[in-house]
Amino acid sequence: MRKIEQEMIEAIDSNENWTKINTRVKSFHNDEGHMTNEVYLHDNVIAIITGYDFRIAHCNWITQTTKSRLNALISEYASPSCLNVHSHRDEYGDNNMHILYQSGAEKYMESGFYSV
């Protein structure tokens, strides 16, 4: 895990607003009063963590940096059945991102958020 990702996790765990280079954590109480942490990469929300609810998105930025940030978050906050995200090029040359589960199942990530 990269140093920036370790600092990101520490900010989330302590519910602190934090920014470094292209990554930002915003901590706040949502409308229901629950502590919520949003993780931004280049001003796009890539993760939302509220209590036991953890959702991720790639925001159509299928890059090594997005994958690295999401995998750092998954290793810390996802259910044990979720292993990681990975990306690869399809037969048309498009880069795609998938969520890989312990069972061997894969879920193709389209736009939008996915609970993990």
C-alpha positions in Angstrom: 0.0 0.0 0.0 1.3 3.4 -0.9 2.0 6.1 1.7 -0.8 8.3 0.4 -3.2 5.4 0.7 -2.1 4.7 4.3 -2.7 8.4 5.1 -6.1 8.2 3.4 -7.1 5.2 5.6 -5.9 7.0 8.7 -8.0 10.1 7.8 -11.1 7.9 7.3 -10.5 6.0 10.6 -10.2 9.2 12.5 -13.1 10.9 10.6 -10.9 13.8 9.5 -10.9 15.9 6.4 -7.7 15.3 4.5 -6.1 16.2 1.2 -2.9 15.2 -0.5 -2.0 15.6 -4.2 -5.0 14.1 -6.1 -6.8 12.4 -3.2 -9.2 13.8 -0.7 -11.2 12.5 2.2 -14.3 14.5 3.3 -15.9 13.5 6.6 -19.3 14.7 7.7 -22.6 13.7 9.3 -25.2 12.7 6.6 -28.9 13.7 6.7 -29.6 10.7 9.0 -26.8 11.8 11.5 -24.4 9.0 10.5 -20.7 9.7 10.1 -19.9 9.5 6.4 -16.5 9.6 4.7 -16.3 10.3 1.0 -13.1 9.6 -0.9 -12.3 11.7 -3.9 -9.7 11.1 -6.7 -9.3 14.1 -9.0 -12.5 15.6 -7.5 -14.6 12.5 -8.4 -16.2 10.5 -5.5 -14.7 7.0 -5.8 -15.9 5.7 -2.4 -18.5 6.3 0.3 -18.1 4.8 3.8 -21.0 5.2 6.2 -20.9 2.8 9.2 -21.1 -0.7 7.7 -22.1 0.6 4.2 -19.1 0.7 1.8 -19.6 1.6 -1.8 -17.1 2.2 -4.6 -17.1 3.6 -8.1 -14.5 4.2 -10.8 -16.2 7.3 -12.2 -15.1 6.3 -15.7 -11.4 6.7 -14.7 -10.1 3.2 -15.2 -6.5 3.9 -14.3 -3.8 2.3 -12.2 -4.3 5.1 -9.6 -8.0 4.5 -9.4 -7.4 0.7 -9.1 -4.7 1.3 -6.4 -6.9 3.6 -4.3 -9.9 1.3 -4.5 -7.9 -1.8 -3.6 -6.4 0.0 -0.6 -10.0 0.8 0.5 -11.2 -2.7 -0.2 -8.5 -4.3 1.8 -9.5 -2.1 4.8 -13.3 -1.8 4.6 -14.9 -4.4 2.3 -16.6 -7.6 3.3 -14.3 -10.6 3.5 -15.8 -12.0 0.3 -14.5 -9.1 -1.8 -10.9 -9.5 -2.8 -10.0 -6.6 -5.1 -10.7 -4.8 -8.3 -8.7 -5.4 -11.4 -8.7 -3.9 -14.9 -8.0 -5.2 -18.3 -8.5 -4.4 -22.0 -11.4 -6.1 -23.8 -11.3 -7.3 -27.4 -12.3 -3.8 -28.5 -9.3 -2.1 -26.8 -11.5 -0.6 -24.0 -10.2 -0.7 -20.5 -12.7 -2.3 -18.1 -12.8 -2.7 -14.3 -14.1 -5.7 -12.4 -14.7 -6.6 -8.8 -13.2 -10.0 -7.9 -14.8 -12.1 -5.2 -13.3 -14.9 -3.1 -15.7 -17.3 -4.7 -14.1 -16.6 -8.0 -17.0 -14.6 -9.3 -16.4 -11.3 -11.0 -18.7 -8.3 -11.3 -18.2 -5.9 -14.2 -18.2 -2.3 -12.9 -20.2 0.0 -15.1 -20.7 3.6 -14.0 -22.3 4.1 -10.6 -21.6 2.8 -7.1 -21.2 -0.8 -6.0 -21.6 -2.1 -2.5 -18.7 -4.3 -1.4 
